[in-house]
Amino acid sequence: MDTLFLLPGKFCLRCRSYIPEVPVHLPYSRGPLYLNLLASAYISLALASSALLHVSNVMQKFLRAVSHDSEPEGSRSLPVPIMKDPRDEGYEPIFDSSETVAEAREGRAHGVAEIEALATVWSTKALHIGYALVFLIFFTNSFQQETTGSLSPYVYSKFANHSLISRTNVLTNVVGGVAKLPCAMLIDVWGRPKGFGIMTGLCTLGLFLMAICGNVETYVTAQVIYWVGYNGMDYVLHIFLSDITDLVNRSFVYGMASTPYVVTTFAGPAAAQLIYEIGGLWWGFGIFVVITPLVTAPFLWLLWTSLRKAYTEGLIRKAHSRRTWARSVKHYFIEFDTIGLSLVTVAFVLMLLPLAPASHASNDSMSLADRSRSPDTTASFFLGVLAFMAFVLWERFCAPVCFLPFNRLKDRTLLGACFLAASLFASFYCWDLYLASYLQVTFNTRIRETGYIYNIYTIGTCLWSVPLGLIIRKVDRLKWIALAAMPLIFLGTGLMIHFRSPQSHIGYVVLCEVFKALAGGTLVICQQMAAMATGGHESVAVSFALVGLFTKLGGGIGSAISGAIWTSTVPFYLEKYLPTGKKHKAWELYGSIEEVLSYPIGTPERDATIQAYGVAQRRMLIAGLSILPLAVASILLWRDIRLKKVSQVRGTVF
């Protein structure tokens, strides 16, 4: 009989904190480990909720101070504007030639006014064509991602750096997440068509560099460029759908836009296997260098022709800029807060990257505790903290235009949605990052079957998002739907700790993935909708970008945790389980999945790798489960918003 320490108490509505009473001892039987873990997670939920609510109160006070606004939240019925007018700080923006005279006088975002004019002039037929073209782009991008993603582990193995996956993922998550807010500014200042064209160019450039890379450094650089462009394309398309869809119908439209993943989840891995077997690994990237621009061209043409019609009818009138090239560079350097953007990127990279596996065996061989005490890690983390402090001071005292809209984060619903995004994706990436490698090594699945299982989460999320959109449209609320999904994600993650082991049947792994897919799909849609429901049309892009930023930062944290566990676990247990005469092969097996798969199941090398992977996966899942109580506490911060009472868009919309 074991003893579980529980702190009973009560929740104070006035101070919004959990008040514990005298500790008691609650006996419980030595049952299955996953049930005990689930019980422990739910018991810790009250304490986690109290802590996060307290942190939220403190953070809201800090954000009011940062934005020079002491007005209490309760005195406002609507959120404050997107961000503080820079002219209040003495900086006078110089309007670009694409911005209209009327918008300059009103201080409105050009991109918002432009898309409203577009929705005014186009017909219902053009609206339907727009939806169809967006659907086609989502289909192409998802097929491209499934194909190249299935080939990615083999690229790292070609360069004998299989463990570098998590390190690259940290970089792409941090840089891609931080790039969301500049992208929001870009499409508000220059408009949706220009922003989408730039992001398409970056995505294509990344694919081109991956197709011609000759070393791992070039491939990692290409990955960063690619993910900035890919995430930017996805972001602009979702904002475009928000522009032409009422809030109450938006979750349904988002669900329909994600349905291509159901098909491409099967087609992508099959195409990747075919490409790999015929020896054309790099062609898996090269073919999309041509396909991506061709598919996006009709959509851009539709936007440009519709905008030209709006200009012809006088809905938008250009202002002529007399700004020189040098003044334009200075203007956009200030408008996009380049210094703040650089500081926050460097800060998170320096703090998270040392935890992920390095590309050198000397670093990989160190345990997590040894690496945390190493001079390199200490110096990197210290510099990261200094960079983050410099970012806060810059935004507070020096920045003419703030990169991070602090006053928008004072809305507790938006703040809770951001916290939910960060905690949910930190938990997800704790256990997901090395799942594909684990499936191939442990269950001997081929690339195609691995892709099918690995993407169950994507398939389930996409299939469920359509009926979920109808449910949200009917119920007209988000908070309680999100709370109802949390027990299912606890169940899926907790059961996976027990079933994701070398002795389990693969069918149980599939079942747990289905549970997490249904819950994850619900939570992702709800967090996006909750964020966008906190303001008017002009705040949609920034709210969506903030959720995307926290999503990527959470993914970066989860990737760092996953990489740290992988690095400190797999090499040690490979040496432990390999026979005495084969211990010298540990680093070859650790560095290349192709080397592992060259040994049949039943050989000492393969069995030792399976055991080492199993230990690492168990630890990753426990880490992911421990983060989930923060997600519940984040949802509790939301207001119970009625979607039908929020009006944001106008023109010919759905």
ABEGO torsion letter per residue (X at the ends): XBBBBBBBEBBBAAAGBBBBBBBBBBBBBBBBAAAAAAAAAAAAAAAAAAAAAAAAAAAAAAAAAAAGBABBAAABABBBBABBBAAAAGBBBBBBAABBAAAAAAGBBAAAAAAAAAAAABBAAAAAAAAAAAAAAAAAAAAAAAAAAAAAAAAAAAAGBAAAAAAAAAAAAAAAAAAAAAAAAAAAAAEAAAAAAAAAAAAAAAAAAAAABABAAAAAAAAAAAAAAAAAAAAAAAAAAAAABBAAAAAAAAAAAAAAAAAAAAAAAAAAAAAAAAGBAAAAAAAAAAAAAAAAAAAAAAAAAAAAAAAAAGABBBBBBABBAAAAAAAAAAAAGAAAAAAAAAAAAAAAAAABBBABAAAAABBAAAAAABAAAAAAAAAAAAAAAAAAAAAAAABABBABBAAAAABAAAAAAAAAAAAAAAAAAAAAAAAAAAAAAAAGBBAAAAAAAAAAAAAAAAAAAAAAAAAAAAAGBAAAAAAAAAAAAAAAAAAAAAABBAABBAAAAAAAAAAAAAAAAAAAAAAAAAAAAABBAAAAAAAAAAAAAAAAAAAAAAAAAAAAAAAAAAAAAAAAABBAAAAAAAAAAAABAAAAAABBBGBAAAAAAAAAAAAAAAAAAAAAAAAAAAAAAAAAABBBBBAAABBABBEBBX
